[in-house]
Amino acid sequence: MFKKKLALQAAVATTLASTSAFAADGASNAFDVQSMAAIGAGFAIGLAVLGGTAGQGRAAAAALEGISRNPGAAPRI
């Protein structure tokens, strides 16, 4: 019960504090859009790299497991 109450208070405090911090000043420029596009591209590239390396790691792990189970098949793997 205490954890739920604390979590609710933290969520309310974060929401109320961030509304004034992220409030628009009325003027937006092209640099805002470009900077957000750059940040989005950075996250997208990071996720793509994470997925590619996870796939390569799984492939290498499967190859090494196959070699450890059957050392005679190492040249073919």
C-alpha positions in Angstrom: 0.0 0.0 0.0 2.8 2.4 0.9 4.6 1.7 -2.4 1.5 2.4 -4.4 0.9 5.7 -2.6 4.6 6.7 -3.0 4.5 5.8 -6.7 1.4 7.8 -7.3 2.9 10.8 -5.5 6.1 10.5 -7.6 4.0 10.4 -10.8 2.0 13.4 -9.9 5.1 15.4 -8.8 6.9 14.5 -12.0 3.9 15.4 -14.2 3.4 18.8 -12.5 7.0 19.7 -12.4 7.6 18.8 -16.1 4.6 20.7 -17.5 6.2 24.1 -16.7 9.7 22.9 -17.7 8.6 21.7 -21.1 6.2 24.5 -21.8 6.6 26.1 -25.2 7.5 29.8 -25.2 5.4 30.4 -28.3 8.1 30.5 -30.9 9.5 27.4 -32.5 12.2 27.4 -35.1 13.7 25.0 -37.6 16.6 24.2 -35.3 14.2 22.6 -32.8 12.9 20.3 -35.6 16.4 19.4 -36.8 17.6 18.7 -33.3 14.7 16.4 -32.6 15.2 14.6 -35.9 18.9 14.1 -35.0 18.0 12.7 -31.6 15.4 10.4 -33.2 18.0 9.2 -35.8 20.5 8.5 -33.0 18.0 6.3 -31.2 17.0 4.5 -34.4 20.6 3.8 -35.3 21.3 2.6 -31.7 18.4 0.2 -31.8 19.4 -1.1 -35.2 23.0 -1.7 -34.0 21.6 -3.4 -30.9 19.5 -5.8 -33.0 22.3 -6.6 -35.4 24.8 -7.3 -32.7 22.3 -9.5 -30.8 21.8 -11.5 -34.0 25.5 -11.9 -34.6 26.0 -13.0 -31.0 23.3 -15.6 -31.3 24.7 -17.0 -34.5 28.2 -17.2 -33.0 26.9 -18.9 -29.9 25.0 -21.4 -31.9 28.1 -22.2 -34.0 30.3 -22.6 -31.0 27.7 -24.8 -29.3 27.6 -27.0 -32.5 31.4 -27.3 -32.5 31.5 -28.2 -28.9 28.9 -30.9 -29.4 30.6 -32.3 -32.5 34.2 -31.3 -32.9 34.5 -33.2 -36.2 32.0 -30.8 -37.8 34.1 -27.7 -37.0 35.5 -27.3 -40.5 32.0 -27.2 -42.0 30.6 -24.8 -39.3 
